[in-house]
């Protein structure tokens, strides 16, 4: 892992998230997902505005990219980042994903809501969404 940090691989993967090529975005998100398990890599990702970049991938059309983004956000959860991860837009997105046809997406979103948010935060997000079918313009990915 030290070698990957020395080569600044996390920064490379973060840069890939802003590419137009969907393959690059998917591979970058998958790489970040794997790296985010390591506490030192997690800190590098967080210092590089990783939550914002990863959150932008929640609107990706590719389900694999979205699954990696959700998993990465869960891996980035720390006492310091919990408030960022439980912002209404992210919670509403996860609530919407929890209704998806895809069992993988539906289940992972449910785990995110259970592990990264309080019941009160989820309840508030549900109330804000009443009568709305979308979560702040974030479409469901295509399988």
Steps between C-alpha positions, in 0.01 A plus 500: 500500500790733571610472138153605381508803729851588382380492138197717594259248354209643702550837329507329161170324574346826628602673176334225300162581656477823300578339163242488219585137426262285707750213507757725668242615754395143575858378542597804706199454727575129538862577587398759758255254647782252556744759634248661734516201733853600603494772770794693351352489149162600644664809650662587165164466325328718762770769479449515122127584520425134435150502645386760249664319207362162605153644562495631142531138385166413660336640187702280264304286255709190575382296794853375580623857534211590730554189714868584536411860587259393777753253640774762489282751684439239770875438522560875535269522800678630809369698796619813318339419163164362619330839473614536139382149414160560654417815305141502368601457134701187572233357729225563248712337232552192721129487580426502130761231435344292779191475276693392189422181312861387525544298821868595525424872480194473724684302769817710497298821533314348795832410666626855445188646663529261793875537559570864410187681616282528804136393486402864554706614201339236280154596627564869420621415150191286443277789606681737265448256214128445553326561173824498303618208287857623453790586726636837393530405135703184556372235259512131571784325317434271208591139553 
